[in-house]
Amino acid sequence: MSIEWNKQSFQALKEVWQSGESNPDLSDREIALTARYEGIQCMVESDQIWPLTSSPARQKFNAAFREMLSRLPEEVFYQVDEIGFILEDPALDYLAANVPAPGSGDGGKLGIDTIVFFRACLNFAPEAMIGLIAHEIAHSFVRGRDNREDEAFAEDKAREWGFGDELNCLALAKEALPG
């Protein structure tokens, strides 16, 4: 099997990976290709791409991301896991997202969280914007087991900080959004 790093496709990597499961006599190059396929799958399934919710836009991005990763030079490929990606996905009606910094092996953070505000929130009244900003910052201080719990914890934390009126304005602003 000979696939040049800059010419391979994700499908070709998948085929090498699948053949490697039944072929114990893989060359070092084929083993490296198998590792690349597994690395790509890990990146696509990680929390490196936000929002985490599956959607048609996310699936389209994942397909392009897989293909791009399969063709990157080897020395670049292994640095991509230090980059986060945020999609503005019209199907999800997100106003903002707090993307946590990647974690270290000891459970600590390796960087800073990134908060992205999408255009739908820019027409909110100032009070609603204040509530949204407080809520997104609160995500940096709480973590739930899943998205629903995480949202509730962030809401509680922002209220604890004294932003209850602004969060109420935010709730009204969200209700007024089309869709």
Buried (B, 14 or more C-beta within 10 A) or exposed (E): EEBEBEEBEBEBBBBBBEBBEEEEEBEEEBEEBBBBBEBBBEBBEEEBBBBEEEBEBBEEBBEEBBBEBBBBEEEEBEEBEEEBEBBEBEEBEBBBBBBBBBEEEEEEEEEEBBBBBBEBBEEBEEBBBBBBBBBBBBBBEBEEEEEEEBBEBBBEBBBEEEBBEBBBBBEBBBEEEEE
